[in-house]
Amino acid sequence: MKEPKPNVNGVVTEALPNTFFRVKLEDGREIITYLAGKMRMNRIRVLIGDKVKIELEPYGGKGRIIQRM
C-alpha cells in the first residue's frame, strides 16, 4: 500500500516556463514545483502571490501543486 505524500502550503514567488513555479514554503525553503495534471486539464490559473497546497516528493527534488487556495 502506498504511503501518503506530505502536503505543505506555500506562496508562488516566480512563474517559470512550462508550468513550473518557484514556491516559498511556510518553513522558509524555496522549491521548484510543477502543476498537477488535474489543474492543467481544468485550466486553473496560478499567478505570482497565490497561496497553494503542494504535495512533496519523498526523495526531495520537485513538488506538485495540487490546489490553489
Sequence and secondary structure as in RCSB ss.txt:
>XXXX:A:sequence
MKEPKPNVNGVVTEALPNTFFRVKLEDGREIITYLAGKMRMNRIRVLIGDKVKIELEPYGGKGRIIQRM
>XXXX:A:secstr
      EEEEEEEEEETTTEEEEEETTS EEEEEE HHHHHTT    TT EEEEEE TTSS EEEEEE 
